[in-house]
Amino acid sequence: MSVETSVLLSTPGAVAAEPPDERIAWHYGDPLAEQRRLEQGIGLVDLSDRGVVRVTGAARLGWLHDLTSQFLRDLPVGTPTELLVLDPNGRVETHANVVDDGTSTWMTVEPGAAGALAGYLLRMRFWTEVEVEDVTAAWAAAWEPVATPHERLLTTWLPHPALPLRGREVLVPRAELAAYAQGAGPLAGRWAYDALRVAAGVPRPGVDTDERTIPHEAGWLTTAVHLDKGCYRGQETVARVHNLGRPPRRLVLLHLDGSAETLPAGGAQVEADGRPVGTVGTVVQHHELGPVALALVKRSVPLDARLLVAGVAAAQEEPALLAAAPEPPGAGRAARTALRSGG
């Protein structure tokens, strides 16, 4: 379901972001100051272009448990988590932030993805007594840099010890977004949000990942996959790759040479010793780290290898999500250890 331009984009000083975020603000006049305020726990980011799907019915959690990568059957009320919908080969089709309020399960997804998620769930409903709705037109998401409970809480960055950043994603009725924002502190744009997200090593689905991505590559074994639950579509690949410890690629945080006149664009090729080894996703200027990016690179590339991105030198860092991922058993554990050490 399409959504109109956010009411907050009419705020004085607001500059619209580029697609797929053209309905919200890229910044409000001073993106670096906006980043600093968010790091201090102050402000609100308009994410009202995100899709929102609601599932109701007494059987909703058990049903979603059987369809997705996450253990949802006993999900406590108000406890946020993440889930993945995988294709039969274990590749990620949808990533969603999830919370249940006791009567409904709410999911937020990337802009434009709610219709596809709702359509898939409806096709899988069969005789289960659940209702699935794309409610994007009625509900808007916003992100705040605090992790305290809220009556309509979803979280982008979960309170996981591996993550250096905390925050909450709040759903409010779309008609009340402007009023809610007025009481939430100064606005920050998508630029500031992405800068903190990239520095924390949190991938954005469809931007820092592609149609071939499996959960292990993006660090989602840490937050969005339960390795001890029963069968679901794509589970065989998840188990096999985890046991072997050999995902084809891995997500890395790139520190780009700040002396370059222009930054590489998202989608630029990553090279090592003159050969292509990966692709860049989000590229953004961080107020302290300078230009940083997330990229998917071949697993065989050592972490200490110097890379080039569109002619710009880049050094790698392992994101916290991957460092905290469950260790593969047996030989897979040894292979992972050798990879991290450059061996």
C-alpha positions as CSV (number, residue, x, y, z in Angstrom):
1,M,0.0,0.0,0.0
2,S,1.5,3.4,-1.0
3,V,1.9,6.0,1.7
4,E,1.8,9.8,1.2
5,T,4.7,12.0,2.0
6,S,5.3,12.3,5.7
7,V,3.8,15.4,7.4
8,L,7.1,15.9,9.1
9,L,8.8,16.6,5.7
10,S,7.1,20.0,5.8
11,T,9.2,20.9,8.9
12,P,11.3,24.1,8.2
13,G,14.8,23.0,7.1
14,A,13.8,19.5,6.1
15,V,15.5,18.0,3.0
16,A,13.9,15.0,1.4
17,A,15.9,11.8,1.2
18,E,16.5,9.9,-2.0
19,P,14.6,6.8,-3.0
20,P,13.6,4.6,-1.4
21,D,13.2,7.1,1.4
22,E,11.9,10.1,-0.6
23,R,8.8,10.4,1.7
24,I,10.8,11.3,4.7
25,A,13.6,13.7,5.6
26,W,17.3,13.1,4.9
27,H,18.2,15.8,7.4
28,Y,16.7,18.9,8.9
29,G,19.6,21.3,8.2
30,D,22.5,20.0,10.4
31,P,22.9,16.2,10.0
32,L,26.1,16.0,12.1
33,A,24.5,17.8,15.0
34,E,21.5,15.5,14.6
35,Q,23.8,12.5,15.0
36,R,25.4,13.9,18.1
37,R,22.0,14.5,19.7
38,L,20.8,11.0,19.0
39,E,24.0,9.6,20.6
40,Q,23.1,11.6,23.6
41,G,19.7,10.0,23.7
42,I,17.8,13.1,22.4
43,G,15.5,13.3,19.4
44,L,13.2,11.4,17.1
45,V,13.7,10.0,13.6
46,D,10.8,9.9,11.2
47,L,10.5,6.3,9.8
48,S,6.9,6.7,8.7
49,D,7.7,5.3,5.2
50,R,8.2,1.8,6.8
51,G,5.5,-0.7,6.2
52,V,3.3,-2.0,9.0
53,V,1.6,-5.4,9.1
54,R,-0.8,-6.5,11.9
55,V,-1.8,-10.1,12.6
56,T,-4.7,-10.9,14.9
57,G,-6.3,-14.1,16.2
58,A,-5.7,-16.4,19.0
59,A,-3.4,-18.7,16.9
60,R,-1.2,-15.9,15.6
61,L,2.0,-16.5,17.5
62,G,2.1,-20.3,16.9
63,W,1.3,-19.8,13.3
64,L,4.0,-17.1,12.8
65,H,6.4,-19.4,14.7
66,D,5.9,-22.1,12.1
67,L,6.4,-19.8,9.2
68,T,9.4,-17.8,10.2
69,S,13.0,-18.0,11.6
70,Q,12.1,-16.8,15.1
71,F,10.8,-18.7,18.2
72,L,7.5,-16.8,18.7
73,R,5.2,-19.4,20.3
74,D,5.7,-18.1,23.8
75,L,6.7,-14.5,23.0
76,P,5.9,-12.3,26.0
77,V,3.7,-9.3,25.6
78,G,5.7,-6.2,24.8
79,T,9.0,-8.1,24.2
80,P,10.4,-7.0,20.9
81,T,12.3,-9.3,18.5
82,E,13.1,-9.8,14.9
83,L,12.2,-12.4,12.3
84,L,13.1,-13.5,8.8
85,V,10.9,-15.0,6.1
86,L,13.2,-17.2,4.0
87,D,12.8,-18.7,0.6
88,P,13.2,-22.5,0.2
89,N,17.0,-22.1,-0.3
90,G,17.4,-20.2,2.9
91,R,17.8,-16.8,1.3
92,V,16.2,-13.8,3.1
93,E,13.0,-12.6,1.5
94,T,11.8,-10.3,4.4
95,H,13.2,-9.0,7.6
96,A,10.8,-7.6,10.2
97,N,10.8,-6.1,13.6
98,V,8.1,-7.7,15.8
99,V,6.2,-7.1,19.0
100,D,3.0,-8.6,20.4
101,D,0.6,-6.4,22.5
102,G,-1.5,-9.3,23.8
103,T,-4.2,-9.1,21.1
104,S,-2.2,-8.4,17.9
105,T,1.3,-9.1,16.5
106,W,2.8,-6.0,14.8
107,M,5.6,-6.1,12.3
108,T,7.5,-3.3,10.6
109,V,9.4,-3.8,7.3
110,E,11.2,-1.8,4.7
111,P,9.3,0.8,2.7
112,G,7.1,-0.9,0.1
113,A,7.5,-4.4,1.6
114,A,4.3,-4.6,3.7
115,G,2.1,-5.7,0.8
116,A,4.4,-8.6,-0.2
117,L,4.7,-9.8,3.5
118,A,0.9,-9.6,4.0
119,G,0.3,-11.4,0.7
120,Y,2.6,-14.2,1.7
121,L,1.1,-14.6,5.1
122,L,-2.4,-14.6,3.6
123,R,-1.4,-17.4,1.2
124,M,-0.1,-19.4,4.1
125,R,-3.2,-19.0,6.3
126,F,-5.2,-22.0,5.0
127,W,-7.6,-22.9,7.9
128,T,-5.7,-21.0,10.6
129,E,-8.0,-18.5,12.4
130,V,-5.9,-15.4,11.9
131,E,-6.4,-12.1,10.2
132,V,-3.6,-10.3,8.3
133,E,-3.7,-6.6,7.4
134,D,-1.3,-4.1,5.8
135,V,-2.0,-1.2,8.1
136,T,0.7,1.1,6.8
137,A,-1.8,3.8,5.8
138,A,-3.1,4.0,9.4
139,W,0.1,3.6,11.5
140,A,3.5,5.3,11.3
141,A,6.8,4.3,12.7
142,A,9.3,6.5,14.4
143,W,12.7,5.8,16.1
144,E,13.9,7.2,19.4
145,P,17.4,6.7,20.9
146,V,16.2,5.3,24.2
147,A,15.5,1.7,25.2
148,T,12.9,2.2,27.9
149,P,9.5,0.5,27.5
150,H,6.7,2.1,25.6
151,E,3.1,1.2,25.1
152,R,3.7,0.7,21.4
153,L,7.2,-0.5,21.4
154,L,9.2,-2.1,18.5
155,T,12.9,-2.0,18.4
156,T,15.4,-1.7,15.6
157,W,18.4,-2.3,17.9
158,L,17.5,-4.9,20.5
159,P,19.0,-4.7,24.0
160,H,21.5,-7.3,23.0
161,P,24.9,-7.1,24.7
162,A,26.7,-7.3,21.3
163,L,25.1,-4.0,20.1
164,P,26.7,-0.7,21.0
165,L,23.5,1.3,20.4
166,R,20.1,1.2,21.9
167,G,16.8,2.5,20.6
168,R,13.1,1.8,20.2
169,E,10.8,1.9,17.2
170,V,7.4,3.3,18.2
171,L,4.2,2.9,16.3
172,V,1.7,5.8,16.5
173,P,-1.5,6.4,14.6
174,R,-0.4,8.2,11.4
175,A,-2.8,11.1,12.0
176,E,-1.1,11.7,15.4
177,L,2.5,11.6,14.1
178,A,3.0,15.4,14.1
179,A,1.7,15.8,17.6
180,Y,3.8,12.9,18.9
181,A,6.9,14.3,17.3
182,Q,6.4,17.7,19.0
183,G,6.7,16.1,22.4
184,A,9.6,13.8,21.5
185,G,12.4,16.4,21.1
186,P,14.3,17.7,18.1
187,L,13.9,15.8,14.8
188,A,16.8,13.9,13.2
189,G,16.8,12.7,9.6
190,R,17.5,9.4,7.9
191,W,21.2,10.5,7.5
192,A,21.8,10.6,11.2
193,Y,19.9,7.4,11.8
194,D,21.9,5.6,9.1
195,A,25.2,6.9,10.4
196,L,24.5,5.4,13.9
197,R,23.2,2.2,12.4
198,V,26.2,1.7,10.1
199,A,28.6,2.5,13.0
200,A,26.8,-0.2,15.0
201,G,27.1,-2.7,12.1
202,V,23.3,-3.1,11.7
203,P,22.4,-4.0,8.1
204,R,19.4,-2.6,6.3
205,P,17.6,-5.2,4.3
206,G,17.7,-4.7,0.6
207,V,20.4,-2.0,0.9
208,D,23.2,-3.8,2.7
209,T,21.9,-7.2,1.6
210,D,20.7,-8.6,-1.7
211,E,18.5,-11.4,-3.1
212,R,21.2,-14.0,-2.4
213,T,21.8,-13.1,1.3
214,I,21.4,-15.8,3.9
215,P,21.0,-15.0,7.6
216,H,24.6,-15.9,8.5
217,E,26.1,-13.3,6.2
218,A,24.4,-10.3,7.8
219,G,24.6,-11.2,11.5
220,W,21.0,-12.2,11.8
221,L,21.8,-15.4,13.6
222,T,22.4,-13.1,16.6
223,T,19.0,-11.4,16.6
224,A,16.5,-12.9,14.1
225,V,17.1,-16.7,14.0
226,H,16.4,-19.3,16.7
227,L,18.7,-22.2,16.0
228,D,16.8,-24.7,18.2
229,K,13.3,-24.4,16.9
230,G,11.4,-26.7,14.6
231,C,11.2,-26.8,10.8
232,Y,10.3,-23.7,8.7
233,R,10.9,-22.8,5.1
234,G,14.7,-22.4,4.5
235,Q,15.6,-24.0,7.9
236,E,17.7,-26.7,6.3
237,T,20.1,-24.2,4.7
238,V,20.3,-22.3,8.0
239,A,21.3,-25.4,9.9
240,R,23.7,-26.7,7.2
241,V,25.6,-23.5,6.8
242,H,25.8,-22.9,10.6
243,N,27.1,-26.5,11.2
244,L,29.8,-26.1,8.5
245,G,30.6,-22.5,9.5
246,R,31.1,-21.5,5.9
247,P,28.7,-18.8,4.7
248,P,29.7,-17.5,1.2
249,R,30.1,-13.9,2.3
250,R,30.2,-11.7,5.4
251,L,29.1,-8.2,6.4
252,V,31.9,-5.8,7.2
253,L,32.1,-2.3,8.4
254,L,34.3,-0.2,6.1
255,H,36.3,2.8,7.2
256,L,36.8,4.8,4.0
257,D,39.6,7.2,3.2
258,G,38.3,10.6,4.2
259,S,40.6,12.5,1.8
260,A,38.7,11.3,-1.3
261,E,36.7,14.1,-3.0
262,T,33.6,12.0,-3.3
263,L,32.2,9.0,-1.5
264,P,31.4,5.8,-3.3
265,A,27.8,5.2,-4.1
266,G,25.8,2.4,-2.7
267,G,26.2,-0.7,-5.0
268,A,29.8,0.1,-5.8
269,Q,32.1,-2.8,-6.3
270,V,34.6,-3.7,-3.6
271,E,38.1,-4.8,-4.8
272,A,41.0,-6.6,-3.2
273,D,44.3,-6.8,-5.2
274,G,42.4,-5.7,-8.3
275,R,39.7,-8.4,-8.2
276,P,36.1,-7.9,-7.2
277,V,35.3,-9.3,-3.8
278,G,32.0,-7.7,-2.8
279,T,29.5,-4.8,-3.0
280,V,28.9,-1.8,-0.8
281,G,25.5,-1.0,0.7
282,T,24.9,2.1,2.9
283,V,27.6,4.8,2.6
284,V,27.4,7.7,5.1
285,Q,29.4,10.4,6.8
286,H,29.6,9.8,10.5
287,H,30.3,12.8,12.8
288,E,33.2,11.1,14.5
289,L,34.3,8.1,12.3
290,G,34.2,10.0,9.1
291,P,33.0,8.2,6.0
292,V,31.8,4.6,6.8
293,A,29.9,2.0,4.9
294,L,28.6,-1.6,5.2
295,A,29.5,-4.1,2.6
296,L,29.1,-7.8,1.8
297,V,32.4,-9.3,0.9
298,K,33.6,-12.9,0.1
299,R,34.3,-14.9,3.2
300,S,37.8,-15.7,2.0
301,V,38.9,-12.0,2.2
302,P,41.0,-11.6,5.4
303,L,39.8,-8.9,7.8
304,D,43.2,-7.1,7.6
305,A,43.1,-6.9,3.8
306,R,43.1,-3.4,2.4
307,L,40.2,-2.8,0.0
308,L,39.3,-0.3,-2.7
309,V,35.8,0.9,-3.3
310,A,35.4,2.9,-6.5
311,G,39.1,3.9,-6.1
312,V,38.7,4.9,-2.4
313,A,40.8,2.9,0.1
314,A,38.9,1.1,2.8
315,A,39.8,-0.8,6.0
316,Q,37.6,-3.5,7.4
317,E,36.1,-4.1,10.8
318,E,33.9,-7.0,12.0
319,P,30.5,-5.8,13.1
320,A,29.4,-6.7,16.6
321,L,26.4,-8.7,15.3
322,L,28.7,-11.1,13.5
323,A,31.2,-11.3,16.3
324,A,28.4,-12.3,18.7
325,A,26.8,-14.9,16.4
326,P,26.5,-18.4,17.7
327,E,29.7,-20.3,17.1
328,P,29.4,-23.2,14.6
329,P,30.2,-26.6,16.1
330,G,33.3,-28.8,15.3
331,A,35.4,-27.9,12.2
332,G,33.2,-24.9,11.5
333,R,34.3,-23.3,14.7
334,A,37.9,-23.7,13.8
335,A,37.3,-22.3,10.3
336,R,35.6,-19.2,11.8
337,T,38.4,-18.6,14.2
338,A,41.0,-18.9,11.4
339,L,39.0,-16.4,9.3
340,R,38.9,-13.8,12.1
341,S,42.7,-14.2,12.7
342,G,43.4,-13.9,9.0
343,G,44.6,-17.5,8.7
